[in-house]
Structure formats: C-alpha cells, structure tokens
Amino acid sequence: MTQTVTERLCTLCKKVSDQIGVSRYRTWFEETSRFALVGSRLNIAVPNAFVGRWISANYLSILLDAARDLLGPEASVEIDVDASLPTRTGHGLPPPCAAPAAVRGDAAPRHDRAAPRHDQGAAHVLRGDLVNFVVGDCNELAYAAACGVARDPRSAARPLVIYGGCGLGKTHLLHGICNAVNQQHPLLSWRYISGEEFTNQFINAVSGSGGSLDAFRARFRKVDLLVIDDIHFLAGKKATQQEFLHTFNSIEAGGKTVVFSSDLPPREMSMFSEALVDRMIAGIVVRLDAPDFSTRREILARRAASAARDVADDVLDFMARHITRNVRELEGAMSKLLACSGLSREPVSVALARSCLSEYLTATRPPQAADIERLVAARFGVTREEMHSDARDRAVSLSRSVAMLLVRRHTKMSFPEIGRMMGKKNHSTVLMAKRRLESILSSNGAVAWRTASGEHSLPLKELLDELERQIARPSTNAD
C-alpha cells in the first residue's frame, strides 16, 4: 500500500533519528526544524542560519541518504531559514517557570557544592538557570546541548563536555542543567561537584578521614546525573583519574549521564590519561567562545534590568564595544557603573562610564595560546586538530611551527608546555621549529605552502608581522 506524505516523512525522520541518536535528533530537528517533501526534494526549514550551518556541516550526508532510500536516487535536500520557527526554547528549554521546590523522600534530588556541603536529603537550588542564559552565536551549540540533557538526562548523548575560557558561562550552564532536572525530573537523583572537591573527597575516603571508600563510590555512582565543574583540576592526579574513570564507566553502564566543564578541550588537557580522554570525546564536546557584540549588549541590558535601572542605548553600545573579554567582566562593569551613579547622584551616561570604568576599558587581554592557534590555522587553511596531529603536509607542518614560535613569543608558556598543548609533542620539537624559523628570518627567507585555493609564498617576516598585528588587535568591533 502506498504511504501518505505524512507516513513517508515519519519513516524518514525515524531513519535520521536512528542514525544520529534520539537526543541529537530532538535537539536539532524535532523541536526547531520543519520537514516537507516536494516531489523528490526534502525541504528542511530551520529557525536561523546557525542551525542551518550546523545541520549542513554535520548531518547533510545522513539526511541525503535517508531521502534517497525513501524517494529514490534522484532525491535532494534543501535547507532554508524560516525565522518564524522557535529557536531558543526550541532547543529543549521549557517556558520560564518558578524555581524548583525542595523534594522530600528517598528519591529526593541530591547534590554537593564545593563549599559548604549540604545535607543529602534536601534539594538546594544552584545559582545558574537556563531560562536566563543569554544565547548568541558564541554559545548556542553549548546551550542547545545543555538543554538536551536537561530535557531528558536518561536519553541524552553521553557524556557532554563544555569547555571555554574563564567567565564565559560554563558554570552557569551546569547549574542550569541541575536546576532544570531538579524541576522537570524530581524522581531523578543528581550531583553537582567541582573537580577540586571530588579530588578532596576521594583523598579523604582513601585516608579514612572522610568516610569509607565504598561510601564515596556509592555517593557518585548511584546517581542518574553526575555534573563535574572544572574537570581539568584532575590533571596530573593519576589515582583520582583512575577512580573517576571507574565512576564514569559505572554511571554510563547504567544508562545514566555525566556532564563536565573544562577550560580546555579533552585532547588539550595535559597530564590526563588517554583512556579518560577517549571516554570524554566519545560524547559531545562543545566550546563556549567569548561573547560577540550583540550578546555582550544583551548581557549588559539584562544586568541593568535585574537592578531595576534604565540604561540608555548609547551607554550599552559603548560598554559592549569596549568590554569584550568575558561575561563576568561585563556584569562587574555594569554593577560598578550603577553603583557610581548612585553614589555620585549622576545619571548613567557614556561620560560616567568612561570615567568610572577606566580599568575595564583600558585593560588589554594578553594573547592566549588558543587564540594564536586559531589565527594561524585560519591563515594557513588548516584546522587546529591537524596542527596537533603528526601530519607532514607542508601547510600543516608550517602552520604548526609558526604557531609554536608565536605562542613562545607572546605567552609565558615553556617549551614543554607548548609541546603538550600542540598534540603532546616533545619539547625538542618546539625548540627545533623555533630555531628553523629564526634561521629563515635571519636570511630574509620566504616560506611556501599549498591550500585548496592554490600555491602561496610569502617572506616569513611579512607573514609573522601580519599574524602579530592580528594577535595585538583588540576585539572592540561591533561584530
């Protein structure tokens, strides 16, 4: 019997869901996108260009295979933006609602915070909330992944690793996941803890000063959701990593979920066991970037609104253009501006912002190794993953050497630290790369490489000068 259009769409959607997993399907298709069949073409409407780019980059081949299985070999896939579709709440976030109340009984949600430790029988609301998280291109993927876990921790893609620099919202998202699970799934148990506190509790359990090792293991292995902030704290702590790996395996074997945050992606965490890194990258690894102009402006506006103060658009624009490093700095600057206005009895203005926020406006962000890597990778048309590999392709090899040299010049990292960051290379590899490029510089030599766009050749000094200008350039444009 011939299927109806609706039945064919259902069949196609199930194929895609089976291929990519229920959690990913819900995050990127079920609640944000709309499917339609037009002849032999599958049309997918998405709420914005970001979602469209992500689906195209990650799922287009799967969609095309599913369409051809259903519609025949001539089938095609077309992705269009439809701004009327839901975006933020469509990524799995329920409408705003009241904070969760404490739940009593044996199944009460449980969690720890680094300090102080709370009674295990009561639920305590953490500070961050997914509802008030400001979403932009810089963090939309991490936000969507967090909402996917909050919506259904048991079927979420496991594990979830959220990484990024300080003050970009990692802890906010982790708190938001816990609070949402506390509210939406009151019968599930969860535990939030920092990497430092996990380590301290393990040491105390081994020494006997903090209860038995069995009690420690039960505390972490019998939860439905384990959330660990700053997992990079475990670097170099072999015994703690081994214990955590067993905990990780136990939770996942039970079909439960682990969520981490870190300053670095798993493969760049030096002094981490290969087994633990491999387990972490088996799930979803997402990055939080520094907020762009529109996100910075929205953060400032919400901070002012939370203080019940009206701040003019020109003040918001001025601050968003000149305070660019992270969310904490933005919130701190707005708090100080409002305090200065209250104390001086002056209206909030650009002039007042310029005078009382001088330390925020003039502070320059020191170059970060990850930023230098991204600039170099973009210039040579390679990826950071390729730079960290052992590939000998000329563009990859040259970009790796240039990145090593510039990181050495512009940061305080040692040769061994740079080597570990660049894919666990030996420190002598970094030293040789530096000497080789300095030799080319001393003879005013040029370097050559090939990309998809063709052959390239440039005097090394000119190339380095170009990259160093970008490294020194402040991020104050209005994006």
Residue pairs with C-beta under 8 A, 6 or more apart in sequence:
3 11
5 37
8 37
8 70
8 71
9 35
9 36
9 37
11 70
12 35
12 42
12 66
12 67
12 70
13 25
13 29
13 35
15 66
15 69
15 70
16 25
16 29
16 59
16 62
16 63
16 66
17 25
17 29
19 62
19 66
20 59
20 62
21 157
22 155
23 148
23 152
23 155
23 156
23 157
24 148
24 157
24 284
26 92
26 148
26 151
26 152
27 91
27 92
27 144
27 145
27 147
27 148
28 51
28 54
28 55
28 59
28 144
29 35
29 44
29 55
31 86
31 90
31 91
31 92
32 46
32 47
32 51
32 85
32 86
32 87
32 90
32 91
33 44
33 45
33 46
33 47
33 51
33 55
33 85
34 44
34 45
34 82
34 85
35 42
35 43
35 44
36 42
36 43
36 44
36 45
37 43
37 71
40 71
40 72
40 74
40 75
40 76
41 75
41 76
41 77
41 78
42 63
42 67
42 71
42 75
42 76
42 77
42 78
43 78
43 80
44 55
44 63
44 77
44 78
44 79
44 80
45 80
45 81
45 82
45 85
46 52
46 55
46 79
46 80
46 81
46 82
46 85
47 81
47 82
47 83
47 85
47 86
47 87
47 90
48 81
48 83
48 87
49 81
50 137
50 140
51 87
52 79
52 80
52 81
54 141
55 63
55 79
56 79
60 77
60 79
63 77
64 75
64 76
64 77
67 75
67 76
67 77
68 75
88 135
88 143
89 95
91 140
91 143
91 144
91 147
91 148
92 144
92 147
92 148
92 150
92 151
93 130
93 131
93 147
93 150
93 151
93 180
94 151
94 180
94 184
96 131
97 131
97 183
99 125
99 129
99 179
99 183
100 123
100 125
100 179
100 182
100 183
100 186
101 123
102 108
102 122
102 123
102 124
103 109
103 123
103 182
103 186
104 121
104 122
107 186
107 187
107 189
108 121
108 122
108 123
108 189
109 123
109 181
109 182
109 186
109 188
109 189
109 190
110 120
110 121
110 123
110 189
110 190
110 191
110 223
111 118
111 123
111 124
111 126
111 178
111 190
111 191
111 192
111 193
111 227
112 118
112 191
112 192
112 193
112 197
113 124
113 126
113 192
113 193
113 194
113 197
114 193
114 194
114 196
114 197
115 197
118 124
123 182
125 179
125 182
126 175
126 178
126 179
126 192
127 172
127 175
128 171
128 172
128 173
128 174
128 175
128 176
128 179
129 175
129 176
129 179
129 180
130 143
130 146
130 147
130 150
130 173
130 176
130 177
130 179
130 180
131 176
132 302
133 139
133 143
133 169
133 172
133 173
133 176
134 291
134 295
134 298
134 299
134 302
134 327
135 143
135 295
136 291
136 292
136 294
136 295
136 298
137 292
137 295
138 168
138 288
138 289
138 290
138 291
138 292
138 295
139 168
139 169
139 288
139 289
139 291
139 295
141 286
141 287
142 162
142 164
142 169
142 173
142 286
142 287
142 288
143 173
145 157
145 160
145 162
145 284
145 286
146 160
146 162
146 173
146 174
146 176
146 177
146 259
147 180
148 156
148 157
149 156
149 160
149 177
149 181
149 225
149 257
149 259
150 176
150 177
150 180
150 181
150 184
151 180
151 184
153 181
153 185
153 188
153 190
153 224
153 225
153 256
153 257
154 188
154 224
154 255
154 256
154 257
156 257
157 283
157 284
158 252
158 256
158 257
158 258
158 283
159 248
159 252
159 257
159 258
159 259
159 260
159 279
159 280
159 282
159 283
159 284
160 257
160 258
160 259
160 260
160 283
160 284
160 286
161 231
161 259
161 260
161 261
161 262
161 265
161 266
161 280
161 281
161 283
161 284
161 285
161 286
162 170
162 173
162 174
162 259
162 260
162 261
162 262
162 286
162 287
162 288
163 170
163 261
163 262
163 263
163 264
163 265
163 266
163 285
163 286
163 287
163 288
164 170
164 263
164 287
164 288
164 289
165 263
165 288
165 290
165 326
165 368
165 370
166 263
166 326
166 328
167 325
167 326
167 327
167 328
167 329
168 288
168 289
168 290
168 291
168 326
168 327
169 288
169 327
170 229
170 261
170 262
170 288
171 229
171 261
172 327
173 261
173 288
174 192
174 227
174 229
174 259
174 261
175 192
177 225
177 227
177 259
178 190
178 192
178 225
178 227
181 188
181 190
181 225
182 190
185 224
188 224
188 225
189 222
189 223
189 224
189 225
190 223
190 224
190 225
190 226
190 227
191 219
191 220
191 223
191 225
191 226
191 227
192 227
192 229
193 201
193 227
193 228
193 229
194 228
194 229
194 230
194 233
195 228
195 229
195 230
195 231
195 232
195 233
195 234
196 230
196 233
198 220
198 228
198 234
198 240
198 244
199 233
199 234
199 237
199 240
201 210
201 216
201 219
202 216
202 239
202 240
202 243
203 210
203 240
204 210
204 211
205 211
205 212
205 213
205 215
205 216
206 213
206 239
210 216
217 246
217 247
217 250
220 226
220 247
220 251
221 247
221 250
221 251
223 251
223 256
224 256
224 257
225 256
225 257
225 258
225 259
226 247
226 251
226 256
226 257
226 258
226 259
227 258
227 259
227 260
228 258
228 259
228 260
228 261
229 260
229 261
230 261
230 262
230 263
231 260
231 261
231 262
232 262
232 263
232 264
232 269
234 240
234 241
234 244
234 272
235 269
235 270
235 271
235 272
236 271
238 273
241 272
241 273
241 276
242 273
244 276
245 273
245 275
245 276
245 279
248 258
248 276
248 279
249 279
251 257
251 258
252 258
252 279
260 280
262 269
264 370
265 285
265 287
266 272
266 277
266 280
266 281
266 285
267 277
267 281
267 385
267 388
267 423
268 388
268 421
269 277
270 417
270 420
270 421
270 424
271 420
290 324
290 325
290 326
290 475
291 299
291 324
291 326
291 327
291 330
292 479
293 320
293 321
293 477
293 478
293 479
294 479
296 319
296 320
296 323
296 324
296 330
297 316
297 317
297 320
299 327
299 330
299 331
300 311
300 316
300 319
300 320
300 330
300 333
300 334
301 311
301 316
303 330
303 331
303 334
303 335
304 310
304 311
304 316
304 334
304 338
307 334
307 335
307 338
309 338
309 341
309 348
310 348
311 334
311 337
311 348
312 348
312 349
314 350
315 337
315 348
315 349
315 350
315 353
317 478
318 350
318 353
318 354
319 330
319 333
319 334
319 337
319 353
319 357
320 330
320 478
321 476
321 477
321 478
322 360
322 361
322 476
323 329
323 330
323 333
323 357
323 360
323 361
324 365
324 474
324 475
324 476
325 363
325 365
329 360
332 360
333 357
333 360
336 356
336 357
336 360
337 348
337 352
337 353
337 356
337 357
338 348
340 346
340 352
340 356
341 347
341 348
341 352
344 352
346 352
354 361
364 474
365 474
365 475
366 410
366 411
367 410
367 411
367 471
367 472
368 411
369 407
369 411
369 413
369 418
369 421
371 471
372 403
372 406
372 407
372 410
372 411
372 471
373 384
373 387
373 403
373 407
374 384
375 467
375 470
375 471
376 387
376 399
376 402
376 403
376 406
376 467
377 383
377 384
377 386
377 387
377 399
377 403
379 399
379 463
379 466
379 467
380 395
380 396
380 398
380 399
380 402
380 449
380 451
381 395
381 451
381 452
381 453
382 395
382 396
382 399
386 393
386 396
386 399
387 396
387 399
387 400
387 403
387 422
387 423
388 422
388 423
389 396
389 423
390 423
391 397
394 448
394 449
394 450
395 449
395 450
395 451
398 447
398 449
399 449
400 422
400 433
401 433
401 434
401 436
401 437
402 437
402 463
402 464
402 467
403 422
404 418
404 422
404 429
404 430
404 433
404 434
405 433
405 434
405 437
405 438
405 464
406 464
406 467
406 468
406 471
407 413
407 418
407 421
408 415
408 418
408 430
408 434
409 468
410 468
410 471
413 421
414 427
415 427
415 428
415 430
415 431
416 427
418 425
418 427
418 430
419 425
419 426
419 427
419 429
419 430
422 430
437 460
440 446
440 447
440 460
441 460
441 461
441 464
444 459
444 461
445 459
445 460
446 457
446 458
446 459
446 460
447 457
447 458
447 460
447 463
448 455
448 456
448 457
449 455
449 456
450 456
